[in-house]
Amino acid sequence: MIRTIKTTPFEGQKPGTSGLRKKTRVFMQPHYLENFVQAIFDAIGGAAGKVFVVGGDGRFYNDTAVQTILRMAAAQGAKAAIVGQGGVLSTPAASHLIRLNKTDGGIILSASHNPGGVDEDFGIKFNMANGGPAPENATEAMFAATKTIAEYKTLDAPEIDLNTIGTTQLGGMSVQIVDSVADYATLMESLFDFPAIRARFAAGFTMRFDAMCAVTGPYAREILENRLGAAKGTVTHGTPLPDFGGMHPDPNPTWAHELMAEMMGDNAPDFGAASDGDGDRNMIVGRGAYVSPSDSLAVLAANAHLAPGYAQGLKGIARSMPTSAAADRVAKAMGLEHFETPTGWKFFGNLLDAGRCTICGEESFGTGSDHVREKDGLWAVLLWLNILAVRGLSVAEILAEHWAKYGRNYYSRHDFEAIETAKADAMMAGLRAKLATLKGTQTQGMTIAAADDFAYTDPVDGSVSKNQGVRIIFADDSRIVYRLSGTGTEGATLRVYLERYQPGPDGLHLDPQEALAPIITAAHELAEIAQHIGRTEPNVIT
């Protein structure tokens, strides 16, 4: 039986760059999730006759939310839903299923790299028929719908079995429960030289993959251990848990400290990697050699032709504005188009769909290609493995060779988390107010060549995105970028991005924090960070 439930709007259901994220208990309020799901359906012209992919990263409340979404979709006339077994899908796997099955989009439940649990974070987002996150016009329509909602429709029906693969009916809607891993693993096998990687493992190559008790555990076990022959136990923390085992599933040196300690130790494996809560981020580490996400993007772009799926060459390279310019140098050397977009994977979607770029990445540990319309952690790990297998070099050797050829963009991100929002906003307002006066001035012995608030005009559809981050650019191409992040659930996170280019041949192997010392000092002085937020040290350095 279809029921119409009366409701009233909730404040603040505005989706950010990666959907709506709040504390789990906020989503558990009566009507809260339902209101936003109804707003999604309203914003896309209804659910009637449509087919959706549904799944999430398995965090606490995921299974309940999947059942709610399915009942609402069925009540509103959806034709079918394709659901990952157990209600679980990595974000890149969900994107692939949307594209593979030519569905009308998908609802993905995830707060990505944020902690999970009843007292932690939850999230929901809609991906379009191309497999990519909803663009701004769609998220604005969703937000508008949340402000006027008066009712939603749902189906009075018992919960369906999400754990048994097969097809069942929910009202008039078909629900197909599919193996969460199989189609994605097959896609990876079509892109990479699995025989070469298998041979490298058979020859004694060792690896550690930290799944951080999150969604990529089963994917990594199937691909790395079962299909590629990596030793059993290569995948650690491989069982997804609703609270990620108490871990913060963010693959960076701070939160993946166990992996970092192993990789920097005396008996380190040849290669290390980690992925995040929903499987779209990655960290790459060699024996004694951490690879920054910006360098990883550049190295992958320079060597992608070694993988069968990219043997024909790249169409272009795109990076988010805060990401270092290392990938630009590769693009210029290869005669390729290169693009600088705002932060948010949705900005890459138009470029990928238009065939303007093949590989793209963000400094926040996200890298991907045109195989899906999301960043893809395991994809990046497999491309690294493909490169290592074909070239027969170590991670450290590949980095050294890359820097010798292109120079090195020393790079780091400093995060100041859970800042009082009013203080963070005041700091950014003060910084913006003096941008016009900074050009030509000096700080820490460096001359400021330009200062602006980044705006982006999409080269495909002409849409304009303003106020995407404050940039301070120095005469030697060093940069400082300031942004307030939209991925947290409480307060504000100030991200300060720091970059200095060293052309070589000398000075290519310094500690990044030492190489960036004057940039760091200048960043604090220019924004008056301590005066505004009362802090002198970041919570996280990557």
N, C-alpha and C positions, 0 to 999 in steps of 0.2 A: 504494500500500500504506500502511495506517495503522500507525504505529509508536508504541509507548508508551515514553517516555524516563524513566528513573529520575532523580530530582533531589533536592536538599536545599534547605531555605529559605535565603534571603539575609537578613541583618539590614537593617533600615531601609527596607523597601519600603512605607512609609506614604505614601499619596497626600495631598497638601495641598489647598488651595483650588482648584488648577488641575491636579490629577493628580500623577503621580510625575515628579519632575525630578532628574536626576543628571548628572554629567559623562558625555560620550558614551562614553568608554572603559569606564565602569562598565556601561553598557547592552551594550557589545560583549563582555562576559565570556560564556563559554559558559553557557547556561541562564538568564541574568539576565532578558532580555526575555521569554523563553518562560514563566518562572515567573509573571511579573506578568500576562501575557496569560491564562494559565490561571486565575489568581486572579480576573480580571475575569469570565471565563465562569462560574466556580464561583459567584461572588457574585450573578450575575443568573439563576441557575437553569439554567445550561448554554446551549450554542449551538444545540442541535438544533432544526431547523425554523425558525430565525430568519433575519432579513435585517438586514445591517449596512452602514452607510456606513463606508468606510475611506479615510483620506488624511491628509496632513500638510503642514507648511509648506516642505518641500523641503530642509531642512537636512541636513547630513552624516548618513548612516546611515538617512535616511528611506526610501529605496527598498528597502534590505535588510530593514528592519523591516516594511514593507508586505507583502513576500513571506512573511515569517515568520508574520505574523498571518493571512494568507489560507490558508496551509497548515494552520495550527492550527484555524481555523474550519471548513475543509473536513473535517478529520479528525474533528471533533466534531459533524458532521451539520448544519451551517448550510445553509439553503436557498439563500441568495444573498448576494452582496456587491456593493455599488455603490462604485466606486473612481474617484477623480479621475484624469484622464489624467496619466501619469507618476508616479502615486501622490501627486499634489499637490492639496490643497484648502485654501483659507483656512478658518479656524475658523468665521466666520459662514456661509460657503458650505456647509460641512459640516452645520451646524445646519439650514440651509434644505433640504438634500437629505434629511435625516432626516425632516423634517416633510412635505415635498412628496411623498415616496414612502412615508410612513407605515411606516417601518422600525422595527425593535426597538431601535434605538440606533446608535451609531457609535463607532469607535475613532479618535481624533485624535492624531496624532504632532506634538508641538510643545513647545518651551520658550518660546513666546511671544516676548517682547522680549529674551530672553537671547541672548548671542552663540552662533554655531554653528561647527562644525568638529570635527575629531577630538579636539582638546584642549579643546573648549568644552562646550556644554550640549545635552542632549537631553531629551525628555519624552514622556509618553503619558498620555492620560486617556480615560475613557469618558463619552459623552454619552447621556442617556436618550432614550426614545421621543418626548419632547416637544422634543427638540433641545438641551436644556440640560445643563450639567455634572451629574454624579452627585451627589446629596445626601449628607449626612454618613452616614446609615445605610447607604448603598450603599458609600461609600468605606471605612467601618469594616469592612464585610463583606469587601471586597477585602483589606484589611490583615490581617484574621484568617486569610484563606485563604493568604496568603503565608507565614504562620508555621507552617503545618501541611502544606504541599505536599510530596508524595512522588514525584509523577510528572506528566507532561503528555503529551498526544497531538498528533501532527503527521502530515502526509501526506508520504510519500516521492514527490516529484514535481518535475519541472524547473520553473524559474521561468517565470511567464507574462509575456507581453508587456504591459507597463503603458502603452505609448505609443500603441497603436493603438485608436481608439474602436471599440467593438463588444462583443459578448458571446462568452465562451468558457466552457469547463468546467474546473473543478479538482476532480477526483474527482467526487463527486455534487453539488457546489456550482456554481451559475451565478455567473460573474464578469462584471459589466457595467462596462466602462471608458467613462466619460462625459466630455464637455467640462467642464473644471473651472470655466469662467467663465459659460457660456451661461445656465443656469437662474438663477444669482444676478443676472446683468445684467438679465434679464427681470423679476425681482422688483423691482429698483430702478426700472425704467422704469414699473412699475405704481404706485409710491409717490410719485414726484416729477414735477414739471412740466417734463419734458424740453424741450418746445417753448420755454418761457420761458427756460430755461438756455441752450439753443442760440442763441436770439436775442441773449442777453447776450454770448455769445462772438462771435457774428457782428458785434456792434457794437463790438468791439475790447477786450472784457474779457480780461485776461491772468491767468494762473495758473501756479503751479509746484507739482507734486506730487512729493514725494520718497518713493519706494517703498523706499528703503534696501536695495536688492539683495535684497528679500524677496518674500513671496508675492503681495502686492497689485499688483506691477508689471503682470502681464497683465490683471488686473481693471480697473485704472485706465486702461490704454491702450485697452481695448475700450470702456469706458463714457465716459471723458472725451474721448479723442481721436477714437474712431471714431463713437460714438453721439451725442455732444454737440458735436462739432466744435471742441474746443479745439485749438490749434495743435500740430502735431507737435513733439515735444520738451518738451511741457508736463510729461510724466512723466519724471523723472530717476531714475537708478539703478533702472531698470525691469526688469532681467533678474534673476530669482531665482538666487542662487548658494548652493552648499552651505555656504559659510562667510560668507555675506552680504557678500562682498567685503572681509572684514576689518572691516566696520562693526559697531557695536553697534546692532542694529535696534530701538531704543527711541525713540519719537518724542517727545522732550522737548528743551528748548533746549540742554541739554548735549550730547546725542548727535546731534541733527539740526542741528549748528552751521553746516553749509554752507547749509542752507535759511534758518536764522535770519540769517546774515550777508547773504544776498541780500535777504531781506524787510526788513531794517533799512537797506539801502543806498540810494544815490541813485536807482538805476534799478529799484526793486523792482516786481514784478508787483502787480496789484490784490489777489491772494489767494494764500495759500500753505497747504499742508497736507502732513502726513507720516503714514505708517502704519508698523506694526511687523512683527516676524517672521512672525506668522501672520494678520495682517490684522484683528485685533479692537481695536486701539487707534488713536487719532488725535491729532494736534496741529494746531491751527488758528492761523494767523497772518495778519493783514492787513498792508497796507503800513505799516510802522512801528508795528504794534499786535499784540502777543502776547496771545492769549486763553487764560486759565487754564482747565483742564478744568472746574472748578466753575462759572465764568462761562459757559462754552460750554453746559453742561447747562441752566443757567437761561435763556439766550437761546434755545436750541432749543425748550425747553418753552413759552416765551412766544410764539414765532412759528410753531410747528409747524402751526397751522391753515392756513398759506399753502401747504402742500404737499397735493396732492389726497388722498394716503393718510391724512391726518390732519385733513381739512377738517371732519369731524363733531365734532371736539373730542377732548380727552384724558379718560381715565377717572381718572387719578391720576398722580402723579410720585413716584419713589422714588430715593433716593440712599444710598450707603454712609455709615456714621457719620463716617469721617474727612473726607468731602467737605463743602465749605462749605455753610452754610444758605441760600445764594443761591436755590437752587431751591425751598426751602420758602416763601420770600417770594412767588415767582411763584404757587405752588400756592394759598396763602392768598388772594392777590388774585383768582385765578380761581375760587375756591370749590371747589377740588379736594382730594381726599384726598392726603396726602403721608406717605411712610414713610422711616424711618431704619433701615437694616439693617446687619448686619456686613459686612465686606469679603469679597468673593467673589461672582461673578455668580450662583452657584447660589441665593443667598438671594432674588434677584429672581424666580426661576422660579415659585414659588407665587403671588406677586402677579400676575404676567403671566397665568398659566394661569387664575387665578380672576377675571380681568377687573377687578382692583383698580387697576392702573396701566397706562399706555401707554408712557411714556418713563422711562428710568432711567439712572443714571450713577454712575461712581466717579471720584475725583480722580486716579486713576492712568491718566488719558488713555483711559478706556473709557466709551463712551456707546452706547445702543441703544434699541430699542423692542420692541413685541410682534410685530414681523414675523419675528423669529427668537428663540432663547433664549440668545443670546450677545451680548456687546458687539460692535459692528460699526464699524470705522474708516471704511470708504468710505461707509457709510450716513450717518454724521455729516457727512462732507465734502459729500455731495450735498444734505443738508438745509440746510447753510449756503449752498451755491450756490443752492438754490431760494429761500431767504429773500433773499439778495442780489439775485437776478434780479427778484423781485416787488417788492421795496421800492426798488430803485434807489439804495441807500445803500452807503457803504463799511463795512468791518468796524469801523473806528474810530468812525464815526458811529453805528452800531448799538450799540456798547458804551456810548458816551456817553449815548445816549438811554435805554438800559436802566438805567444807574446813576442817572440823573436821576429816573427813575420809582420804582425799587425801593431805591435806596441801593446801596452797594458793600460787598461782603464781601472785604476784602483778605485774600489767602490765599497760602500757600506751603508746600511740603513740603521738608524737609531730610533727606537720606538719608546715613546712616553705614554704609558697606558693609563686608562681610567682617570683621566683628568676631568675636573669639573668643567662641564661644557661651556659655561659662561666665560671661564678664564681662557679656555682654548680659543673660543671665538674672539675674545678681546685681543689676544696675542696676534691672531691672523689679521684682524682688522687694523691693528697698529702697523703691522708689517706692510700690508697693502697700501696704507696711507702714505708710506714713504718711498714706494717703488719709483715714482717719477723723479726722485731726487738722487737716486743711487748711482746712476750711470756716470762713470768717470771718477768716482770716489775710490779710496783705497781702504783696505782692511787687512791686517796681518801681512802687509807687504804685497798684497795682490790688488790689481785694478779691476773694478767691476765694469764689464763691457756692456752688459744688458741686464735688465730686471723687469719681469712682467708676471702677469697672471695668465697661465697657459690657456689658450682657446684653440679649439680644433674644428676645422671645417672638413666634414667627411668628403673625400674625393669621389665617392660613388653617388651619394644621394644629396650632397650639398648641405646636410643638416649641420648646425653649429652648436658646439658645447663649450660653454664659457666657465670661468672660475674653476679650472681643473688642477690648480696647484701653483704656488708661487715659485718662480725660478730666479735664481741669482746666477748669472753666467760671467765667469772671469775671462780676462784677456787670453789666458793660456788654455781655454776650453774646460777648465775646472768648473764644477757646478755645485750649487746647493738647491735642493727642492724641498719645499714644505707642503705637507698635505694633512688634512684631518681625515682619518679613515672612516669608512662607513661599514666596516665588517664586525665591529664590536657590538655588545648588547647593553653596555652601561658606560656612561660618561663618554668622553672623547679620547681617541688615540691620535697623538701627534706623531707623524712619521717624518723624519728628517733624512733626506737622501744626500749622500756625499760622494763626490767623484773628482778624481784628478787623473789626467792622461799623462803617461810616461812613454815617450816614443822609443826609448831604448837607444843603443844596445845595453847601456848600463841602467841600474836602478829598477830592474824588472822583478826582483825577488825580495822586496821589502815586506814587512808586516803591514797589512792594509791600514790598521789604526795609526801606526807611526807615519806612514806615507801621507795619511789624510789629516794629521794633527793640526796644521794651520787652517784647513777647511772646517774642521770640527769647531775650533775656537771661534772662527768667523761666524759660523752658523748660530752659535749661542749668542754672540754679541749683536748680530744684526736683528734677530728676532726677540732679543731680551727675554730669553726663555726662563731664566731663573726668576726674573722680576715678575713675570706674568703667572707662572704655574708653580713657582716655589721649588723647582727641582734643578739639579745640576747634572744628574746621571740618568741615562735611559734605563728602562726596565729590560729591554731586549736589544742586543746588537747582533746584526747579521751581515 
